[in-house]
Amino acid sequence: MKLDPIYLLVTHPTGQYDVLVGAGLLPNLADLAQIRGPIALITDSNVGPLHADRLGGVACTVTIPAGEQHKTLATVQTVYDQLLVAGIDRQATIVALGGGVVGDVAGFVAATYMRGVAFVQCPTSLLAMVDASVGGKTGVDMPQGKNLVGAFKQPTAVLADVSTLQTLPPEEFAAGMAEVVKHGLISNPELFGRLETGDWRLTHQSPISSLQSLVATAIKVKRDVVQEDPFEQGRRATLNLGHTFGHAIEQVSGYRVRHGEGVAMGLVAAANLSARLEHCDPAMQGRIENALQAQGLPTRIPAEFEANAIYQAMFSDKKKAAGKLRFILLRDVGDVFVTAAATENEVLASVTAVQFT
Ligand code: NAD
């Protein structure tokens, strides 16, 4: 299955790279990503057996165990060990083939191995295509919280081969749709409208041309934001809409709740808090719930996760400034802002309001 790629150029402080969104791209990885030296492939135990053999010319393959619980420094250490044993040097390019976990781990390895080697992303989950693979953030989780250790490492190319989405489990596809809904809310009202009305109710088995269009539309939102603010000193923080709640829910669940599912619940809580603080129409919460439900996403926080535990978990999130929690709130679709002006009681009330009773 082949589909000519859509090229999206991303510029950053030290250069630029293309994001290619198409189908049947992986066999031409070296040409399309203009890789000259050896390729060190990093993948996970689910994706490797399904897709790694489509890539030619790989000098060494490192397979990490699948799952967020393996996005750790211990995993990074095992990757360094295997690259060293395989004799991988600074001429090599590290290629990430997998979801956001592989991309974050492989990117951190590429930023640090031999003081940094070239890096190419081949995202295979919807979430990694529309969000994690673009923007240069890499890193790992610590027992104290998510993504607490990492580095900015820009890829030299991103190949989003949407044909790989056809093996993605449906619940993982839905989790990626949470970030697509988020992108619509941040700055693409037309995209949000299509999701809200059910006009775009895609699944992992949708025609690849529809998947290509969805992925490219969502990537453009992320591209435009990260280009404007590569090191998250301003507008980029808005990409964390729903994430202060979402990361805390993920953490309290012991990572049983997927990242995208946590984000979905977090978007509803953020809308609730926005309305509670009179920034937006109370109807916004229902609109977001409809858009998420249409994609098969959860919109309620499980009752077993205590509101207080979720609140405490928010303090390990990087999105706090000078000890104060920061939230991304909504005024309207396409109009979001960052604020630290929410009290503990207001946050707890919003968590409780969107919990199953
Ligand atoms: P993931 O990498 O755990 O992938 C989800 C599951 O799908 C895994 O079991 C994986 O093995 C499997 N999978 C992936 N592609 C597949 C395919 N084509 N076929 C079959 N199975 C496939 O999780 P994710 O949802 O892709 O990404 C979440 C991670 O991304 C989190 O760690 C999050 O913090 C991170 N993230 C990073 C950024 C960033 O800017 N760096 C942004 C958003 C999210």
Residues whose N, C-alpha, C, O or C-beta is under 5 A from the ligand:
A	BS01	NAD	D44 N46 V47 A66 G67 E68 G98 G99 G100 V101 V102 T124 S125 L127 A128 D131 A132 V134 K137 T138 T164 L165 T167 L168 P169 E172 H259
